[in-house]
């Protein structure tokens, strides 16, 4: 592996113009393809194999009027104090509101609450349904303005009017581009780390190139593969972070090789051969973790995972080819100014190189080496502090509550939340989460009446609607309003009870009875993710465990890495529970309304965090492994690994944290949660697990940390990630002619 990448690095450095041109052509090609491709599809939500999805598919086929995907708005109206909504004056105002709503652009029709019976029992509140002929994403600004104006006009007449539904525009907070903020902070960190504008700019250029190709590819394939615009969110987030980090590691290794007196092309080849090997295997672990989301069997998550995995693969290719090519254009400008004078000019002779290596060895240990020395001397203290501190942060995760966001979890000052509360107060808490019972039978209406009678005696049911058959009479629906709200545990138990009772009732009457509706769909979604969690975790950890055994040729190193990951992800979930569920620091983070953690977040967090955790493990421990293979003891190897990699890993972690933290400013709640969760996870994993707990365990285990059964050692292929074979191959004296600076700075 190291030898192959060494050759690729030298070739890219030597043929830098050709390499850059090829990548520009690739970017241009996918950009043109994306611009000419049909528009991507709208977001669709499906859960194959669940009862809710089966009911939705049945209704789409047999009852298209019910499953129509046009947008809708529910306009809730309340009469002034001490008046009834059916009094002559308020009733006239409601009629005027309904007439105005019906004239809005793209509106198919508006229901009259007095003819549909949409009036509360106390007579104070009513609601009208506005139906549109287009989906929510295609509702025009003119239609939004007409809807808002109608509500404002009714308010001016003394009515209290609030609106909910997917046709109602969501209030957007003003803010800058999260990606730009993350990149800006990353640039400052890179400049501080490298001390060179050129060196700081290269990782940003290559990361943007990789993300650009990845996002454009998603756009080009969107209509063909069904990739919606939201698929790019995770790809952009992960692609930016790993793209910058992978380039950072290769450039840092190049500078180290130059400091040891290597010739420029040779330094680039060795940097790609050694650090590039770590990049390839680190990228593979991230790809495995993201691609593993396919086992969840939720198409939306599968597409997000595969799109992000493809973007990471592009980032790896960019790092091992484009980065050395850019180094060829500025082989000296990536160095600190004070180092350029020492290195620029002809390559050092063997004698001069040995002197440079001795001079570097005599330098005062850097902060990374001093920290590693402290950990090696006090491993038990550091280990206890790291485990106990992360355990304390992870404690709230034991109270984790999963759910999906709805209008009931929006900020209290939004019109959607106000409409939700008005309906709950006047029609009951279960009104906002009705269940839909679907009956498929030869005489569905007759079976539906039997089902409705049974439902009216079911504990936990507040109201049962009329049986509504389709035109052919083989399918019918019955709407059921629970006693409790959509997020209440009693509602979840009601869905479970209904499915158990109605399935048997349906079989007894020769029919199929299914329980669906938005509330049931959310319950099925959470259960699907919960059932897939352990298989997904086993698959991802198992495949990555095999990869890490190949990289480190050790059984205990991958085991420690996996256990450290569990600490990191538990602590990050605990922090999310404290902030988003309990409301701690809500004002600082900008949490409008505490509520349950989104159901899909833990499984995505596990995949992404595991991949990133293995990144730091590979980058840091490969340096230790390299030193150990070249004769150092485990304690010395730990210090050596931190001396060369501690500063770079710290910078990489800070960069990832800044990129992820930038997404906290997004309006999308899920994006904000995952951005903050990943930022926490990177901090916990990089600075506590990889830089404290892992070296402490190395110190306690000593040389036993590298233990591998002999029979396994014999059958495993030697991937040479640490570059031992490459070092032996290059140990022979090289007869190289003089190479002048101007040849490499054109």
C-alpha positions in Angstrom: 0.0 0.0 0.0 2.7 2.5 1.0 4.8 1.7 -2.0 1.9 2.2 -4.4 0.9 5.5 -2.9 4.5 6.6 -2.9 4.6 6.2 -6.6 1.2 7.9 -7.0 2.5 10.8 -4.9 5.7 11.2 -7.0 3.8 11.0 -10.3 1.2 13.6 -9.2 4.0 15.9 -8.0 6.0 15.5 -11.3 2.9 15.7 -13.5 1.2 18.3 -11.4 -0.2 20.3 -14.4 -1.8 17.2 -15.9 -3.2 16.1 -12.5 -4.7 19.5 -11.8 -6.2 19.7 -15.3 -7.8 16.3 -14.9 -9.5 17.2 -11.6 -10.7 20.5 -13.1 -12.2 18.6 -16.1 -13.9 16.2 -13.7 -15.4 19.1 -11.7 -16.5 20.9 -14.9 -18.0 17.7 -16.3 -20.1 16.9 -13.3 -21.1 20.5 -12.9 -22.4 20.6 -16.5 -24.2 17.3 -15.9 -25.8 18.6 -12.8 -26.9 21.9 -14.5 -28.5 20.0 -17.4 -30.1 17.2 -15.3 -33.8 17.2 -14.6 -34.7 18.7 -11.2 -34.3 16.3 -8.2 -37.4 14.8 -6.8 -39.1 16.1 -3.7 -38.4 14.4 -0.4 -40.4 11.2 0.1 -40.8 9.2 3.3 -41.1 5.5 3.1 -40.5 2.5 5.5 -40.7 -0.8 3.6 -42.0 -3.7 5.6 -44.0 -1.6 8.2 -47.7 -1.6 8.6 -48.0 2.1 8.1 -46.2 1.8 4.7 -48.4 -1.1 3.7 -51.5 1.0 4.4 -50.1 4.0 2.5 -49.4 1.8 -0.5 -52.9 0.4 -0.4 -54.5 3.8 -0.2 -52.4 5.1 -3.0 -53.6 2.2 -5.2 -57.2 1.9 -4.1 -58.1 5.3 -2.6 -56.0 8.0 -4.4 -58.2 10.8 -3.2 -57.2 10.1 0.4 -53.5 9.7 -0.4 -53.2 12.8 -2.5 -49.9 14.6 -1.9 -51.1 18.1 -2.4 -50.2 20.6 0.4 -52.8 21.7 2.9 -53.2 24.4 5.5 -55.4 24.1 8.6 -56.7 27.6 9.6 -57.9 27.6 13.2 -60.3 30.4 14.2 -61.5 31.3 17.7 -64.3 33.8 18.5 -63.7 36.8 20.7 -64.1 36.4 24.4 -67.6 35.7 25.7 -68.8 34.9 22.1 -69.5 31.7 20.1 -68.0 31.1 16.7 -71.5 30.3 15.5 -72.9 33.7 16.6 -74.1 35.8 13.6 -71.2 38.3 13.7 -68.3 35.8 14.1 -70.0 33.4 11.6 -70.1 36.1 9.0 -66.5 36.9 9.5 -65.5 33.2 9.2 -67.5 32.9 6.0 -65.6 35.9 4.6 -62.3 34.2 5.6 -63.2 31.0 3.9 -64.2 32.9 0.7 -60.9 34.8 0.7 -58.9 31.6 1.3 -60.6 29.9 -1.6 -59.5 32.6 -4.0 -55.8 32.1 -3.2 -53.3 31.0 -5.9 -52.9 27.2 -6.4 -55.9 26.6 -4.1 -58.1 23.6 -5.0 -60.7 24.2 -2.3 -61.4 25.3 1.2 -63.8 23.5 3.6 -66.5 25.3 5.5 -66.3 24.4 9.2 -70.0 24.9 9.7 -70.9 22.4 7.0 -68.2 19.9 7.8 -68.8 19.9 11.5 -65.4 21.3 12.3 -66.6 23.3 15.4 -65.6 22.5 18.9 -68.1 21.3 21.5 -67.8 24.5 23.5 -68.6 26.5 20.3 -65.6 28.8 20.6 -63.3 27.3 18.0 -63.5 26.1 14.4 -61.1 25.2 11.6 -61.0 25.2 7.9 -58.8 23.0 5.6 -57.3 24.8 2.6 -56.1 22.3 -0.1 -53.6 23.1 -2.7 -53.0 21.4 -6.1 -49.2 21.3 -5.6 -46.9 19.8 -3.0 -45.6 21.8 -0.1 -42.2 22.5 -1.8 -44.0 23.9 -4.9 -46.4 26.3 -3.1 -45.5 29.7 -4.5 -44.6 32.8 -2.6 -47.8 34.4 -3.9 -49.8 31.6 -2.4 -48.0 32.0 0.9 -48.7 35.7 0.9 -52.4 35.2 0.1 -52.7 32.7 2.9 -51.0 35.1 5.4 -53.0 38.1 4.2 -56.3 36.3 4.7 -55.4 35.4 8.2 -54.3 39.0 9.0 -57.5 40.4 7.6 -59.5 38.1 9.8 -57.4 39.1 12.8 -58.2 42.7 12.0 -61.9 41.8 12.3 -61.4 40.6 15.9 -61.0 36.9 15.3 -58.1 34.9 16.7 -56.5 33.1 13.7 -53.6 30.7 13.6 -52.4 28.3 10.9 -50.8 24.9 10.7 -50.0 22.4 8.0 -47.3 21.9 5.4 -48.6 24.8 3.2 -47.9 27.3 6.0 -44.4 28.9 5.5 -42.0 28.3 8.4 -40.5 31.4 9.9 -36.8 31.6 8.9 -34.2 33.1 11.2 -31.7 35.5 9.7 -28.2 34.2 9.6 -25.1 33.7 7.5 -24.0 30.7 5.6 -23.0 27.9 8.1 -20.6 26.4 5.6 -18.8 29.7 5.1 -18.5 30.2 8.8 -17.0 26.7 9.4 -14.6 27.2 6.5 -13.5 30.6 7.8 -12.7 29.2 11.3 -11.0 26.2 9.7 -8.8 28.7 7.7 -7.7 30.4 10.9 -6.8 27.1 12.5 -4.8 26.0 9.4 -3.0 29.3 9.3 -2.1 29.0 13.0 -1.0 25.4 12.5 1.1 25.9 9.4 2.3 29.5 9.7 1.9 29.8 5.9 -1.0 31.2 3.8 -0.3 28.7 1.0 -0.2 25.7 3.3 -3.4 26.9 5.0 -5.1 27.4 1.6 -4.3 24.0 0.1 -6.6 21.9 2.4 -9.4 24.4 1.8 -9.0 24.3 -2.0 -8.9 20.5 -2.1 -11.8 20.1 0.3 -14.0 22.5 -1.7 -12.9 20.7 -4.9 -13.9 17.3 -3.4 -17.2 18.5 -2.0 -18.0 20.3 -5.2 -17.5 17.1 -7.2 -19.6 15.1 -4.7 -22.5 17.6 -4.5 -22.5 18.1 -8.3 -22.6 14.3 -8.8 -25.6 14.0 -6.4 -27.3 16.7 -8.4 -26.5 15.0 -11.7 -27.8 11.6 -10.5 -30.7 13.1 -8.4 -33.5 12.4 -10.8 -32.1 9.0 -11.9 -31.5 7.6 -8.4 -34.2 9.6 -6.5 -31.7 11.7 -4.6 -33.5 14.8 -3.1 -31.8 18.1 -2.3 -31.6 17.2 1.4 -29.4 14.2 0.6 -26.5 16.6 0.1 -26.6 17.9 3.7 -24.7 15.1 5.3 -22.4 14.7 2.3 -21.4 18.4 2.5 -21.0 18.3 6.2 -18.7 15.2 6.2 -17.0 16.0 2.9 -15.8 19.4 4.1 -14.5 18.0 7.4 -12.6 15.0 6.2 -11.4 16.7 3.0 -9.7 19.4 5.0 -8.3 16.9 7.5 -6.9 14.4 5.0 -5.1 17.2 3.1 -3.8 18.5 6.5 -2.2 15.2 7.4 -0.4 14.8 4.0 0.9 18.4 3.9 2.1 18.1 7.5 4.0 14.9 6.6 5.5 16.6 3.6 6.8 19.4 5.7 8.3 16.9 8.1 10.0 15.1 5.3 11.4 18.4 3.9 12.7 19.2 7.4 14.7 16.0 7.3 16.4 17.1 4.1 14.4 15.2 1.5 14.3 16.3 -2.1 10.9 17.9 -3.0 9.5 15.1 -5.2 10.8 12.5 -2.8 9.3 14.3 0.2 5.9 14.3 -1.6 6.2 10.6 -2.5 7.0 9.7 1.1 4.3 11.9 2.5 1.6 10.2 0.3 3.2 6.8 1.0 3.0 7.1 4.7 0.3 9.7 5.7 -1.6 8.8 2.5 -1.9 5.2 3.7 -3.4 6.3 6.9 -5.8 8.6 4.9 -6.9 5.6 2.7 -7.7 3.4 5.7 -9.3 6.1 7.7 -11.4 7.0 4.7 -12.4 3.3 4.3 -13.7 3.2 7.9 -15.8 6.3 7.3 -17.1 4.8 4.1 -18.0 1.5 5.8 -19.8 3.3 8.6 -21.8 5.5 6.2 -22.6 2.8 3.7 -23.7 0.6 6.5 -26.8 2.8 6.9 -28.3 0.6 4.1 -29.1 -2.1 6.8 -31.6 0.3 8.4 -33.9 -0.3 5.5 -35.1 3.3 5.4 -34.6 4.6 1.9 -34.0 8.2 3.0 -31.2 7.2 5.3 -29.7 4.8 2.8 -29.5 7.5 0.2 -28.0 10.0 2.7 -25.4 7.4 3.8 -24.3 6.3 0.3 -24.1 9.9 -1.0 -21.9 10.9 2.0 -19.8 7.8 1.5 -19.3 8.6 -2.1 -18.2 12.1 -1.2 -15.7 10.7 1.4 -14.3 8.4 -1.3 -13.8 11.5 -3.6 -12.1 13.3 -0.7 -9.6 10.4 -0.3 -8.8 10.4 -4.0 -8.3 14.2 -4.0 -6.0 13.9 -1.0 -3.6 11.3 -2.5 -3.5 12.9 -6.0 -4.4 16.6 -6.0 -2.6 17.5 -2.8 0.9 16.3 -4.0 0.1 18.0 -7.3 -0.5 21.4 -5.6 2.6 20.8 -3.5 4.5 20.6 -6.8 3.4 24.1 -7.7 4.6 25.6 -4.3 7.1 23.1 -2.7 8.6 25.8 -0.5 5.8 28.2 0.1 4.0 25.6 2.2 6.8 25.9 4.7 7.1 28.5 7.4 9.1 31.5 6.3 12.0 30.8 8.6 12.2 27.2 7.3 12.3 28.1 3.6 15.8 29.6 3.8 17.2 26.4 5.4 15.6 24.1 2.9 15.3 25.9 -0.4 18.0 25.2 -3.0 19.7 21.9 -3.9 18.7 18.7 -2.1 20.8 17.8 0.9 23.5 15.2 0.7 23.3 12.1 2.9 25.7 13.7 5.4 23.7 16.9 5.5 20.4 15.0 5.9 21.9 13.0 8.9 22.9 16.4 10.5 19.4 17.7 9.9 17.8 14.7 11.5 20.2 15.0 14.6 19.4 18.8 14.8 15.7 18.0 14.8 16.2 15.3 17.5 17.9 17.8 19.8 15.0 20.3 19.6 13.0 20.8 22.8 10.0 18.4 23.0 6.8 20.0 21.7 3.5 20.2 23.6 2.3 16.9 22.2 5.4 15.1 23.3 5.3 16.6 26.8 1.7 15.6 27.2 2.4 12.1 26.1 5.3 11.8 28.5 2.9 12.9 31.3 0.3 10.3 30.3 2.9 7.6 30.2 4.1 8.5 33.7 0.6 8.8 35.2 -1.6 6.4 33.1 -4.0 5.4 35.9 -4.8 9.0 36.9 -5.4 10.0 33.2 -7.5 6.9 32.5 -9.7 7.4 35.5 -10.2 11.1 34.8 -11.1 10.5 31.1 -13.5 7.6 31.8 -15.3 9.3 34.7 -15.6 12.6 33.0 -17.1 11.1 29.8 -19.3 8.9 32.0 -20.7 11.9 33.8 -21.5 13.7 30.5 -23.1 10.5 29.1 -25.4 10.0 32.1 -28.3 12.0 30.6 -28.3 9.5 27.6 -30.0 7.0 29.9 -33.1 9.2 29.8 -33.1 9.5 26.0 -36.5 10.0 24.4 -36.9 9.6 20.7 -39.5 11.2 18.5 -40.0 13.1 15.3 -40.6 16.9 15.2 -44.0 18.3 14.7 -45.9 21.4 15.1 -46.3 20.6 18.8 -42.5 20.9 19.3 -42.1 24.2 17.4 -41.4 27.4 19.2 -44.4 28.7 21.3 -44.5 32.0 19.3 -44.9 30.4 15.9 -48.4 30.3 14.3 -48.1 26.5 13.8 -47.6 25.9 17.5 -50.4 28.3 18.5 -52.7 26.5 16.1 -51.7 23.2 17.5 -52.4 24.3 21.1 -55.7 25.8 20.1 -56.8 22.5 18.6 -55.6 20.6 21.6 -57.5 22.9 24.0 -60.7 22.9 22.1 -60.9 19.4 20.5 -58.7 17.3 22.8 -54.9 16.5 22.9 -55.4 13.5 20.5 -56.9 15.6 17.8 -53.5 16.6 16.5 -52.5 13.0 16.1 -55.4 11.0 14.6 -55.1 7.4 13.5 -56.4 6.1 10.2 -57.8 2.6 10.1 -57.7 1.1 6.6 -60.0 -1.8 5.8 -59.4 -4.0 2.6 -62.3 -6.4 1.9 -64.9 -7.4 -0.7 -67.5 -5.4 1.2 -65.2 -2.9 3.0 -68.1 -0.7 4.3 -69.8 -3.5 6.1 -66.6 -4.7 7.7 -65.8 -1.0 8.5 -68.9 -0.7 10.6 -68.0 -3.7 12.6 -64.5 -2.2 13.1 -66.0 1.2 14.1 -68.2 -0.5 16.7 -65.3 -2.2 18.2 -63.2 1.0 18.2 -65.9 2.9 20.0 -65.5 0.6 23.0 -61.7 0.6 22.9 -60.0 2.3 26.0 -58.0 5.3 25.0 -60.2 6.3 22.0 -61.9 9.7 22.2 -63.8 9.7 19.0 -64.5 7.4 16.0 -65.3 8.9 12.6 -67.7 7.6 10.0 -66.8 4.8 7.7 -65.7 6.2 4.3 -65.5 3.6 1.4 -63.9 4.2 -2.0 -65.9 4.1 -5.2 -65.4 0.3 -5.8 -66.3 -0.5 -2.3 -63.2 -2.8 -1.6 -61.4 -0.3 0.6 -62.6 1.9 3.4 -61.1 4.2 6.1 -62.1 5.1 9.6 -60.5 8.0 11.4 -59.8 7.6 15.2 -59.0 10.3 17.6 -57.0 9.1 20.7 -57.4 10.5 24.2 -53.8 11.6 24.5 -51.4 13.5 22.3 -49.2 12.1 19.6 -46.0 11.9 21.8 -47.7 10.4 24.8 -46.7 6.8 25.7 -50.4 5.9 26.1 -51.0 6.7 22.5 -48.1 4.4 21.5 -49.7 1.7 23.6 -53.1 2.3 22.0 -51.6 1.8 18.5 -50.1 -1.5 19.7 -53.4 -2.6 21.2 -55.4 -1.7 18.2 -53.1 -3.6 15.9 -53.4 -6.7 18.0 -57.2 -6.5 18.3 -58.1 -5.4 14.8 -55.8 -7.9 13.0 -57.8 -10.7 14.5 -61.1 -9.0 13.9 -60.2 -8.5 10.2 -59.2 -12.1 9.7 -62.5 -13.2 11.3 -64.4 -11.1 8.8 -62.3 -12.0 5.8 -60.6 -8.6 5.6 -57.3 -7.0 6.2 -57.3 -4.2 8.8 -54.3 -1.8 9.1 -53.6 1.0 11.5 -51.8 4.0 10.0 -51.8 7.7 10.1 -49.0 10.1 10.9 -48.8 9.1 14.6 -48.6 5.4 13.7 -46.1 6.2 11.0 -43.8 8.0 13.5 -44.1 5.0 15.9 -43.2 2.6 13.1 -40.3 4.7 12.1 -38.8 4.8 15.6 -39.3 1.1 16.0 -37.6 0.4 12.7 -34.6 2.4 13.7 -34.5 0.8 17.1 -34.6 -2.7 15.6 -31.8 -1.9 13.1 -29.5 -0.3 15.7 -27.8 -3.5 17.0 -27.3 -5.1 13.6 -26.0 -1.9 12.2 -23.6 -1.4 15.1 -22.4 -5.0 14.8 -21.8 -4.6 11.0 -20.0 -1.3 11.2 -17.8 -2.2 14.2 -17.1 -5.7 12.8 -16.0 -4.5 9.4 -14.0 -1.6 10.8 -12.4 -4.0 13.4 -11.1 -6.1 10.5 -9.7 -3.1 8.7 -7.9 -1.9 11.9 -6.4 -5.3 12.5 -5.0 -5.1 8.9 -3.7 -1.6 9.6 -2.1 -2.1 13.1 -1.6 -5.9 13.1 -2.9 -6.0 16.6 -6.0 -7.4 18.3 -6.1 -5.0 21.3 -5.6 -1.7 19.4 -8.9 -2.1 17.5 -10.6 -3.3 20.6 -9.5 -0.2 22.5 -10.6 2.0 19.6 -14.1 0.5 19.6 -14.6 0.8 23.3 -13.4 4.4 23.2 -15.9 5.1 20.4 -18.7 3.9 22.7 -17.6 6.4 25.3 -17.5 9.2 22.8 -20.9 8.6 21.2 -22.6 8.0 24.6 -21.2 11.3 25.9 -22.3 13.2 22.8 -25.8 11.7 23.1 -25.9 12.7 26.7 -25.0 16.3 25.9 -27.8 16.4 23.2 -30.3 15.1 25.7 -29.3 17.8 28.3 -29.6 20.6 25.7 -32.4 19.6 23.3 -34.5 17.4 25.5 -34.1 19.0 28.9 -33.4 22.6 27.8 -30.0 23.2 29.5 -28.2 26.1 27.8 -31.2 26.4 25.5 -30.8 30.2 25.1 -27.1 29.9 24.2 -27.7 27.2 21.6 -30.9 28.6 20.3 -33.3 25.8 21.3 -36.8 27.3 21.0 -38.7 24.4 22.5 -37.2 21.4 24.3 -38.5 18.1 23.1 -37.5 14.5 22.2 -34.4 13.7 20.2 -35.1 12.9 16.6 -35.5 9.2 16.0 -32.9 9.0 13.2 -30.2 10.9 15.0 -28.7 8.2 17.2 -28.1 5.8 14.3 -26.6 8.5 12.0 -24.5 9.7 14.9 -23.2 6.2 15.5 -22.2 5.8 11.9 -20.5 9.2 11.5 -18.9 9.3 14.9 -17.5 5.8 14.5 -15.9 6.7 11.2 -14.4 10.0 12.5 -13.2 8.2 15.7 -11.3 5.7 13.6 -9.9 8.6 11.6 -8.1 9.9 14.7 -7.2 6.4 15.8 -5.5 5.7 12.5 -3.8 9.1 12.2 -2.3 9.0 15.7 -1.6 5.3 16.2 0.0 4.8 12.8 2.7 7.1 13.9 3.1 5.1 17.1 3.1 1.9 15.1 5.7 3.3 12.7 8.0 4.2 15.6 7.4 0.8 17.2 8.2 -1.1 14.0 11.4 0.8 13.7 12.6 -0.3 17.1 11.2 1.9 19.8 9.5 0.6 22.9 5.7 1.1 23.3 6.3 4.0 25.8 8.7 5.7 23.4 6.5 5.1 20.5 3.6 6.8 22.2 5.7 9.9 22.8 7.0 9.8 19.2 3.5 9.5 17.9 2.4 12.5 19.8 5.5 14.5 18.9 4.8 14.1 15.2 1.0 13.8 15.2 -0.4 15.5 18.3 -0.4 19.0 16.9 -1.8 17.9 13.6 -4.6 15.7 15.1 -5.5 18.6 17.5 -5.8 21.0 14.5 -7.8 18.4 12.6 -10.2 18.0 15.5 -10.7 21.7 15.9 -11.3 22.0 12.1 -14.0 19.3 12.2 -15.5 20.9 15.3 -15.7 24.3 13.6 -17.2 22.8 10.4 -19.9 20.9 12.3 -20.6 23.8 14.7 -21.3 26.0 11.8 -24.4 23.9 11.0 -25.9 24.9 14.4 -27.1 28.1 12.7 -29.3 26.1 10.3 -33.1 26.4 10.6 -33.6 22.7 10.2 -33.8 21.1 13.6 -32.3 17.8 12.5 -29.3 19.5 10.9 -28.8 21.6 14.1 -28.9 18.5 16.3 -26.5 16.5 14.2 -24.2 19.4 13.8 -23.9 20.0 17.5 -23.8 16.3 18.3 -20.9 15.7 15.9 -19.1 18.7 17.2 -19.4 17.3 20.8 -18.4 13.9 19.6 -15.2 15.1 17.9 -14.1 17.1 21.0 -14.8 14.1 23.3 -13.2 11.5 21.0 -10.1 13.5 19.9 -9.1 15.2 23.1 -10.4 12.8 25.7 -10.4 9.3 24.2 -7.6 9.4 21.6 -5.3 11.8 23.4 -5.8 10.7 27.0 -7.5 7.3 27.4 -5.8 5.5 24.5 -2.2 6.5 25.3 -2.9 5.7 29.0 -4.0 2.2 27.9 -0.9 1.9 25.8 1.3 2.8 28.8 -0.5 0.2 31.0 -0.3 -2.6 28.4 3.2 -1.9 27.1 4.3 -4.1 24.3 1.3 -6.4 24.9 -0.7 -3.7 23.1 0.6 -5.0 19.8 -0.2 -8.6 20.5 -1.6 -10.7 17.6 -2.0 -14.5 17.5 0.8 -16.0 15.5 -1.6 -17.9 13.2 -3.5 -14.7 12.4 -0.2 -12.9 11.9 0.8 -15.5 9.3 -2.4 -15.3 7.2 -3.0 -11.5 7.3 -1.7 -9.6 4.3 0.9 -7.0 5.2 -0.6 -3.6 4.1 2.6 -1.7 5.1 0.6 1.3 6.4 3.6 2.4 8.5 5.9 2.4 5.5 8.4 -0.2 6.8 8.8 -1.9 3.4 9.0 1.5 1.7 11.7 2.6 4.1 13.7 -0.5 3.4 13.3 -0.1 -0.4 14.4 3.5 -0.2 17.3 2.8 2.2 19.8 2.3 -0.7 21.7 5.5 -1.7 19.9 7.4 -4.4 22.0 9.0 -7.1 20.1 12.2 -7.8 21.3 15.1 -9.8 20.9 18.6 -8.5 17.4 20.0 -8.5 17.0 23.7 -8.4 14.2 25.7 -6.7 13.0 27.4 -9.8 12.1 24.0 -11.3 9.5 23.4 -8.6 8.1 26.9 -8.0 6.8 27.6 -11.4 
